[in-house]
Every structure is written in structure tokens, then in C-alpha cells.
Amino acid sequence: MIELRIKENEAGQRLDKYLHKYLKEAGTGFLYKMLRKKNITLNGKKASGSEKLCVGDVVRLFLSDETIEKFGGRCGLEMETAGTEERELRQYSMAYRRFGELEILFENHHILVVNKPSGILTQKAGAEDVSLNEWLTGYMLESGALSEEELHTFHPSVCNRLDRNTSGMVICGKTLAGSQAMSGILRNRSLRKFYLLYVKGQVREAALIEGYLVKEGQTNTVRLAEREEGASYIRTYYRPLKVYEDMTLIEVELMTGKTHQIRLHLSGIGHPVLGDYKYGDKKFNDKYRKKYGVKSQLLHAYRLEFPVMEGDFADLSGLVLTAEEPEVFGRIEKEERQTDG
């Protein structure tokens, strides 16, 4: 018999999801059969699997060591599983060493907000990639906020995604409760997200752009479309901050969050993002690539405004965070001539 006591990072999820993490190779049918036969119990009682786990709950597995080993439990891991975990731990450590001490703008028990440099993936695109997700786990292991044992049933994760070459603020869930709370305010759009960027041409007035976006899977691009099946509704608000001879520094509030939304919307109104070779103006981009070394979209997620929050997240209520923009923003501001009218 194995007795498992639920910790904070395991609480808040359904029992059946927890069991799937613990017994990775077990099928759903096997797990529900064990629950029906009381070979798996919750707090000494028969369970259905739909129960939400709480800190201190006790899950007991009345299974043989051989069964637990077969399905990937902690009593006796197969060599292959152990090797996989070892590789993952090395990857977390490597990510932490590679990216180093990234700028953490806010951190409490449940979340942290980090200023991601351009060039770093938020999440893996391929098996061999190293991303901010791995850095987060490496950071928490290094700081002692997470143990290797806890990784068996919980992995911290980023909550919002930025493109590889977009810099700025990424929210990371350090606990299950933190990830769930952040996912909630991202989903209901009560978290306000603002970006800084330079665009081609002079922008004199603030405006709200609305429309529909369709993904083109084969080319990893998106396009504006009429309202059609598969199209996502998008809203982007922008306002000019500083106007130059052939470009404008603008602030964008991302009111919906879809792939390449800002880049596509601004390109669609004739003001493509500086450095954006996918949706932008090549001649314009080449000019500033030569002058400032801008090789990709100059897009920076610089401000977050949190909604009113309660309970364990009261310290986030109304919090406003800002991330300093990359050095090239300051060089452009210093060297380019602003216009007044």
C-alpha cells in the first residue's frame, strides 16, 4: 500500500487528473476500476475520481509494487522513465544556466513576472528546444521553491505566451493555484496588457481596430478576414506617443490575445511594426536594420494592470507592473528627430 498526502501544488485538481500524473502509463479504465473496487481511496473512503483535492487529503493505493512500477509510480521506476526524468532535470539546469538571472519584476508565493528578452522561446516548439518554461523550473529548483519529488505531479509553467522575438513581461505560475488564477484573468480579459512598438509612418490619432483573424497553419501566419468559420474576433487599441519623420512610437492595448494580432492589425492599416519581416515593409525594415541592427519585430510587452483580486491573491489587486524596454528603443528615441505636427 502506498499513501500519498496532497501538498499545496497538488491541491485544486481533480483526483483522476492527479492519478493520471502519478500513474502515467495507466489507462482511464484501469484507474476508474481501481476506484470502484476501493483499491484507490481518498481519505479512507470510496471515491469517484471527480473530487477536488485539498491540502492534507490522503490518497491510498492498495496496489502491488509491480503494478505501481508498471504504470510509472514512485516505488520502482523503469530504467527508461528514470532516464527521461534525469534528462529533464539536466534540461532545467541547462536552461537556468543559459538564460541566467533574468529580471524578475514581481514574485510572491504563487506567481512571478519576468522580463523576457527577445530571442527566447516562451514555450518549447520542439523536443530539443530550451524555453522560458524550462528556465522557470530550473530557477525554482535552484532557489528551493520546488523539489524534484514535487515534479512527479506538478510542473510550474508560463501563463501567457510571447513570440520568440517579442520581449517583455511573462507571467509564470509557481503553484497550481497561481497558474489557475492567472489563467482565469487572462481568459476573462480582466488583466490589461500593453505593448510599446515603433511602426512605419506618422500616426497622429488614437484608434480602436476590430476585425477577424484566421490562422494559416502551413505557413505559420495569420490573415485578416471577414467573419467566417474558424475566424477569431480581435480588438486592438493604439495611441501615438512620439512621432518621428517616418515612424511613430505607439502604445497598444491588446484587448484580445491572438497569434500575431498586433503585427497583423497594424500592417492592415498601413503602419507595420518596425523589424517585422513577416507582415511588414522590407525596405523600411532594411533601413533600420542597417542603422540599429533591428533584425525582428521591435515589440515589447511593457505594462500589466491587474484587476481587483481577493484571498490569496489580494496582493495583486490593482497592481501595475512595467518592464524597461530594450536598449534599442532608447537609441532610436535619442537619434531620430521628432516632429510636432
C-alpha positions in Angstrom: 0.0 0.0 0.0 1.2 3.5 -0.9 0.0 6.5 1.0 0.1 9.9 -0.7 -0.5 13.1 1.2 -1.6 16.0 -1.0 0.6 19.1 -0.9 -0.2 22.6 -2.0 0.9 22.2 -5.6 -1.2 19.2 -6.0 -4.4 20.6 -4.4 -7.2 22.2 -6.5 -7.1 19.5 -9.2 -9.4 16.5 -9.7 -8.4 13.2 -8.2 -8.5 11.4 -11.5 -6.1 14.0 -13.1 -3.7 13.6 -10.1 -3.8 9.8 -10.6 -3.0 10.1 -14.3 0.1 12.1 -13.4 1.2 9.7 -10.7 0.4 6.5 -12.7 1.4 7.9 -16.1 1.0 4.7 -18.1 -2.3 3.6 -16.6 -5.4 3.9 -18.7 -8.5 5.7 -17.6 -10.5 2.5 -17.5 -7.9 0.9 -15.1 -8.0 3.9 -12.8 -11.8 4.0 -12.6 -11.9 0.3 -12.0 -9.5 0.6 -9.1 -11.6 3.5 -7.7 -14.8 1.4 -7.9 -13.1 -1.5 -6.2 -11.7 0.8 -3.5 -8.2 -0.2 -4.4 -7.7 3.5 -4.6 -9.3 5.6 -1.8 -9.5 9.2 -0.8 -9.3 9.9 2.9 -10.2 6.3 3.7 -13.4 6.4 1.6 -14.5 5.2 -1.8 -14.0 8.0 -4.4 -15.4 8.6 -7.9 -12.4 10.5 -9.3 -14.2 13.8 -9.8 -13.4 15.1 -6.2 -11.3 18.3 -6.0 -8.2 17.6 -3.9 -7.4 19.7 -0.8 -4.1 20.2 1.0 -3.7 17.3 3.5 -6.0 14.9 1.7 -4.7 11.3 1.8 -4.8 9.1 -1.3 -4.1 5.4 -0.7 -3.1 3.0 -3.4 -3.8 -0.6 -2.5 -1.7 -1.9 -5.4 1.3 -4.2 -5.7 4.8 -2.8 -6.1 4.9 -4.5 -9.5 1.7 -2.7 -10.6 2.9 0.7 -9.5 6.2 0.1 -11.2 4.5 -1.0 -14.4 2.3 2.2 -14.5 5.1 4.6 -13.6 4.6 5.1 -9.9 7.3 6.2 -7.5 8.1 2.8 -5.9 10.2 1.4 -8.7 10.7 3.4 -11.9 11.7 1.6 -15.0 15.1 2.5 -16.4 13.6 4.4 -19.3 11.4 6.5 -17.1 14.3 7.3 -14.8 16.4 8.2 -17.7 13.7 10.6 -19.0 13.4 12.3 -15.7 17.2 12.6 -15.5 17.3 14.3 -18.9 14.5 16.7 -17.9 16.4 17.7 -14.8 19.5 18.4 -16.8 17.4 20.5 -19.3 16.0 22.6 -16.4 19.5 23.2 -15.1 20.8 24.0 -18.5 18.1 26.5 -19.2 18.7 28.2 -15.9 22.4 28.4 -16.6 21.9 29.5 -20.2 19.5 32.3 -19.6 20.9 33.3 -16.2 19.4 35.7 -13.7 16.5 37.1 -15.8 14.9 40.3 -14.5 12.1 39.3 -12.2 9.6 42.2 -11.8 7.4 40.7 -9.2 7.4 37.5 -7.2 5.3 36.0 -4.4 4.5 32.5 -3.3 2.1 31.8 -6.2 3.5 33.6 -9.3 6.4 35.5 -10.7 6.5 38.0 -13.6 9.7 38.0 -15.6 11.0 40.4 -18.3 11.8 38.1 -21.2 14.5 39.2 -23.6 13.9 38.9 -27.3 15.2 35.6 -28.8 13.9 33.3 -26.0 11.0 31.0 -26.6 8.2 31.2 -24.1 7.4 27.5 -24.5 9.1 24.7 -26.5 8.4 24.4 -30.2 10.3 21.2 -30.5 11.6 18.4 -28.2 15.2 19.7 -28.1 14.2 23.4 -27.5 15.0 25.2 -24.3 12.5 27.8 -23.3 11.4 30.1 -20.5 9.3 27.3 -19.2 12.4 25.2 -18.5 14.2 28.2 -17.1 11.3 28.7 -14.6 11.5 25.1 -13.3 15.3 25.4 -13.1 15.0 28.7 -11.2 12.5 27.2 -8.7 14.7 24.1 -8.2 17.8 26.2 -7.7 16.0 28.5 -5.2 14.4 25.6 -3.2 10.9 26.7 -4.1 10.3 23.4 -5.8 11.7 19.9 -5.1 12.5 17.1 -7.6 9.8 15.0 -5.8 7.1 17.6 -6.5 7.9 17.4 -10.2 6.3 14.0 -10.3 2.8 15.5 -10.0 3.3 19.2 -10.7 5.2 21.4 -13.1 5.3 25.2 -12.9 4.5 26.9 -16.2 4.2 30.2 -18.0 0.7 31.6 -18.2 0.9 33.9 -21.2 2.9 33.5 -24.4 5.0 35.9 -26.3 6.6 35.3 -29.7 10.3 34.3 -29.6 11.4 37.8 -30.8 8.9 39.8 -28.7 10.3 41.0 -25.4 8.6 41.9 -22.2 6.5 40.6 -19.4 5.6 36.9 -19.0 3.5 35.7 -16.0 4.6 32.4 -14.6 2.6 30.2 -12.2 4.8 28.8 -9.4 1.9 26.9 -7.8 -1.2 25.2 -9.2 -3.4 27.8 -7.6 -1.3 30.6 -9.1 -1.5 29.1 -12.6 -5.3 28.6 -12.3 -5.8 32.2 -11.0 -3.7 33.7 -13.8 -5.3 31.6 -16.5 -8.7 32.9 -15.2 -7.9 36.6 -15.5 -6.2 36.0 -18.9 -9.3 34.1 -20.1 -11.8 36.7 -18.9 -9.6 39.6 -20.1 -9.7 41.4 -16.8 -5.8 41.6 -16.9 -4.9 44.6 -19.1 -1.8 44.2 -21.3 0.1 47.0 -23.0 2.9 47.0 -25.6 5.4 49.5 -26.9 6.5 49.4 -30.5 7.7 51.5 -33.4 5.6 51.5 -36.6 6.1 52.8 -40.1 4.7 56.2 -40.9 3.3 59.0 -38.8 0.3 58.1 -36.5 -1.5 61.2 -35.1 -4.7 59.8 -33.6 -5.6 57.0 -31.2 -8.0 54.4 -32.6 -9.6 51.0 -31.9 -9.2 48.4 -34.6 -11.6 45.5 -34.8 -11.8 42.5 -37.2 -11.4 38.8 -37.6 -8.2 36.7 -37.8 -7.7 33.4 -39.5 -4.6 31.1 -38.9 -2.8 29.7 -41.9 -1.3 26.6 -40.4 1.0 25.6 -43.3 2.9 29.0 -43.2 2.7 29.9 -39.5 1.0 33.1 -40.4 -2.4 34.7 -39.9 -4.6 36.9 -42.1 -7.4 39.4 -41.7 -10.7 38.1 -42.8 -14.4 38.7 -42.9 -16.5 37.0 -40.3 -16.2 33.3 -41.4 -16.0 29.9 -39.9 -12.8 29.4 -37.9 -12.1 33.2 -37.7 -11.3 34.7 -34.3 -12.7 38.2 -33.3 -9.8 40.6 -32.5 -9.7 44.1 -30.9 -6.5 46.3 -30.7 -6.4 49.8 -29.3 -3.4 52.0 -30.1 -2.3 55.6 -29.3 0.7 57.5 -30.6 3.3 58.5 -28.0 6.1 60.1 -30.1 6.1 60.9 -33.9 9.2 60.9 -36.0 9.9 61.7 -39.7 9.0 58.2 -40.9 7.9 56.3 -37.9 5.9 56.5 -34.7 6.3 55.1 -31.2 2.9 53.8 -30.2 1.3 52.1 -27.2 -1.0 49.2 -27.9 -3.5 47.7 -25.5 -4.1 44.1 -26.5 -7.8 43.7 -25.9 -7.9 40.2 -27.3 -4.8 37.9 -27.5 -4.4 36.0 -30.7 -1.4 34.9 -32.7 0.4 37.9 -34.3 -2.6 40.1 -33.7 -0.7 43.3 -33.2 1.6 42.8 -36.1 -1.3 41.9 -38.5 -3.7 44.6 -37.4 -1.1 47.4 -37.7 0.1 46.2 -41.0 -3.5 46.1 -42.2 -3.9 49.9 -41.6 -0.6 50.7 -43.3 1.6 51.1 -40.2 3.5 47.8 -40.0 5.8 47.2 -36.9 9.4 48.1 -37.3 11.5 45.0 -37.9 8.6 42.8 -38.8 9.7 40.9 -42.0 6.6 38.6 -41.9 3.9 41.2 -42.2 5.9 44.5 -42.6 7.7 46.6 -45.1 11.1 45.2 -46.2 12.6 48.5 -47.4 11.6 50.2 -44.2 12.9 47.4 -42.1 16.2 47.1 -44.0 16.9 50.8 -43.4 16.7 50.4 -39.6 18.3 47.0 -39.6 21.4 48.7 -41.1 21.2 51.7 -38.8 20.3 50.0 -35.5 20.7 46.3 -36.0 16.9 45.6 -35.8 16.5 42.1 -37.1 13.0 41.2 -35.9 9.8 42.9 -34.8 10.5 45.6 -32.3 7.6 44.8 -30.0 7.8 45.0 -26.2 5.2 43.9 -23.6 5.9 46.7 -21.1 2.9 47.0 -18.8 0.4 44.9 -16.9 -2.5 46.1 -14.9 -4.1 43.5 -12.6 -7.8 43.6 -11.7 -9.3 43.6 -8.2 -8.4 40.2 -6.7 -9.2 38.7 -3.3 -8.0 36.0 -0.9 -4.5 34.5 -1.6 -4.2 37.0 -4.5 -5.1 40.2 -2.7 -1.6 41.5 -3.0 -2.1 41.5 -6.8 -5.2 43.6 -6.6 -4.8 46.7 -8.8 -1.1 46.1 -9.2 0.6 47.8 -12.1 3.9 46.5 -13.4 6.2 47.9 -16.0 9.2 46.4 -17.8 12.0 48.6 -19.1 12.2 48.4 -22.9 15.3 47.0 -24.7 18.2 49.4 -25.3 17.5 49.9 -29.0 14.3 51.8 -28.1 16.3 54.4 -26.3 18.8 54.7 -29.2 16.0 55.4 -31.6 14.5 58.0 -29.3 17.9 59.7 -28.9 19.0 59.7 -32.5 15.8 60.1 -34.5 14.2 63.6 -35.0 10.7 64.0 -33.6 8.1 66.2 -35.4 5.5 68.4 -33.8 2.7 68.5 -36.4 
